[in-house]
Amino acid sequence: MGRVRRLIVGGGAILWFGWHLCSSQSLPAACADHDATWNELITTQGLEACVKHFEVESNRDPSDESARCLWGITRVLHAVEGLGQSWYRFGVRDQFYLESVPFFRLPIPSNADPELVSYDKVRFALEEFAKEIESAQKALAQPADSDFKLVLKIGKVQFDWNDDDKRSSAETFKAMLQEISPAALRTAGDDIEVGIDSADIAWLRGYCHVLLALSEVVLAHDQKELFERCGHLFFTKIDSPYLLTQYRHADGGFDPAFISDLIAAIHLCRFPCREPARMRKAHDHLLAMVEESRLFWKLATEESDNDREWIPSPTQTGILQVPVNRELVRGWNAVLNELEAILKGEKLVPYWRIYPERGRNKGPLVPEEGTGINVRRVFLEPREFDLVLMVQGSGWEVYLEDGKLSTPQAWEQLTRVFGGRFFGFAAWFN
């Protein structure tokens, strides 16, 4: 019996060790297959199926960085899809004046039968978008593995804007990106592959912080009066107590009603700050964006590979075929330093009514020290946002201080390296 017992115990130990060894060795291979699974699911089932799959995978093994990051990446895309689906249900208008409004620059098809939309519904849609982006940002914690790598076929991503479960060329990632930036992916096909590494995870976290900062600023303020009087400029069927919103002018030609609506909309851009804590959160997100952008460039410039880069370092080639040299990287880091100084209140934005001539390329330069707006206090001590008074100047005077100025000539010098394409690079680099 003793010999049998020893054989059983010894055999069990060998089996346990063998199973443990095999399972431990197979784990990296399984993780390496996550991107293949993502590519398959995104092609055949879409974003929601991907979100559910990688939520299960990341919860099953919290140490699985590939599953966790794929869950975060997909949740960002799913949040954008969800916001677009809300806009479709609400019958968002396809109008030129919405192209510059945050959260409306999406290629949403027209809806012949939209639902009646209220201010609360629009606000709820934005709140849900922000919640999902925040969850995604938390899932995108920096990978500890320096060799972290995912190869994703982003060209296969479909945003089902009208929620009909049908694939369309107008609902691709490429179409969405080109709506935001017409030059983006101009030469790329639909089979776009991107090599996602640790640097790209930092970049995406930075973008999450930008989206969250914008969301918090909007949600901090009450725009209900603007919506009820002029919401028909944004949506085709709004819930409003005013009769004028039930009658819409015909498109094309001069329309006095449309001009009146625009004037009223400008007049009504006077938003009480109901939730000041959101402004403080927005400030935190902007500072975090600066840190993530710095981290991205630190990691990117340390890379030795050259594999399907979304944003290349000076020694790499990107899939967008836009070269990035060392001068651009140094220039961007200098911009980040200046932006951080403004956000922290270490430098002030010159008050244009004191230094007006510089804006027309005349007169003396704005001095290095003088009177300016403390942007930090704009976020930490928020007041009613009044567009007309901000443009006129008096709306800023409560935030005026004397100190070091972030001068126009300093910004001209900082952005000169971008050759007139600063805002395009800023949107890309975040």
Sequence and secondary structure as in RCSB ss.txt:
>XXXX:A:sequence
MGRVRRLIVGGGAILWFGWHLCSSQSLPAACADHDATWNELITTQGLEACVKHFEVESNRDPSDESARCLWGITR
VLHAVEGLGQSWYRFGVRDQFYLESVPFFRLPIPSNADPELVSYDKVRFALEEFAKEIESAQKALAQPADSDFKL
VLKIGKVQFDWNDDDKRSSAETFKAMLQEISPAALRTAGDDIEVGIDSADIAWLRGYCHVLLALSEVVLAHDQKE
LFERCGHLFFTKIDSPYLLTQYRHADGGFDPAFISDLIAAIHLCRFPCREPARMRKAHDHLLAMVEESRLFWKLA
TEESDNDREWIPSPTQTGILQVPVNRELVRGWNAVLNELEAILKGEKLVPYWRIYPERGRNKGPLVPEEGTGINV
RRVFLEPREFDLVLMVQGSGWEVYLEDGKLSTPQAWEQLTRVFGGRFFGFAAWFN
>XXXX:A:secstr
 HHHHHHHHHHHHHHHHHHHHHHHHHHHHHHHTHHHHHHHHHHHT HHHHHHHHHHHHHH TT HHHHHHHHHHH
HHHHHHHHHHHHHHHTB   GGGTTSTT  S     SS   B HHHHHHHHHHHHHHHHHHHHHT   S TT EE
EE GGG B  TT SS   GGGBHHHHHHHH TTTTSS  S   EEEEHHHHHHHHHHHHHHHHHHHHHHHB  HH
HHHHHGGGTBSSB  S GGGG    SSS  HHHHHHHHHHHHT EE BS HHHHHHHHHHHHHHHHHHHHHHHHH
HH    SSBSS  TTS BTT     HHHHHHHHHHHHHHHHHHTTSSBEE TTTS GGGGT SS   SEEEEE H
HHHHHS   EEHHHHHHSGGGGGGEEEEEB  HHHHHHHHGGGTT HHHHHHHH 
